[in-house]
């Protein structure tokens, strides 16, 4: 009897938590072809960290939707003086949000020099640059590690970072999420919280997180952090995204 009561209580608690959120934006990637241009833009001009790829625009070989998954595909080929191609999608100019819950179900590639990411950047990036715009890395993975990286970056007379790592087999689908309000940012893996950063009354003044952000999905190759691919790295390789969803709190 007690076991039944506990099970019912847990189900009701989960239902109650779900009722606190309202879906305000999503892409289920349920139509084959190129990504929806009313939701996404191809970002081709922001190579950072000495990465090696050229991000292409609306090229199916690097980005397309198949079988209800967004595919971001990295290839070893020479384009525009780069030795690799890939894709980077963002909602800059299409959708941004202040506070809420964002999640995506993703399966990531691995290999030396491979760097997939799902992250948020401050909407004022074009005007103030990074790190003054603020950055929320929901999940990043490099090389063949068995961990994910989740980080908040901001400015205090230079770059300030607050990071956590979590053991994870990224070659399987997982739900990566962040819950963000005016007081804190919390990170979740498959519904379980593993990291939290304060943004209100933070000793390092994290005001960058009190304005709207936009969404980014990309697959980088090489760069300062993962290092460059080697003979063991397999191309082409693909980052698969089942969906991206954004929720906001329901006001009582």
C-alpha angles and dihedrals in degrees: 000000000000090000091054091049093050092048092051091047092052092048092049091048091052090047091049091050091050091052090061091068131070121198108239102167136009147156116206093181090225098146120074119234132048122349119276106273091205086067107027140042126197109239110210103160109061109083105164138178094024092291118175105219131098110221108222128207123236092338110147091207088068104028134018143129120251131166092355094306130109108229121205106188128196117204135186103234138118114258127153093351091307125116095216139039131209140142139257122195127192139171092223107146091006105065137357133164142195115219126342140098124301126184140168134186107226141173113199136205122234136204141109109307095011115133119176119177144181110196151142130238129194113263090232093061092115091057105038104018127213135347092014091064093055127236132220114196104199091183137348130174131189136194116326098325120145091219138074126221124224119183146165118212128192143147133270105155085316139357119329119187134186113191142177132186128209131192109249141153098228093185087079125065114268135170111242116192146169129201111202131185135156091277106042151354119231127193125212135190114199090340097311120114117231107158140033134183127189118229100171115074089358110169088228094052104246098189091139088083095062096080135063124292134195131220128255133188118182146150112216127191122216124331139140096309109044096024122223129312118263138194091290094059112103121217138230096038129169142217110207123204119189096187146333119216134181123198133182130202118270109236113229 
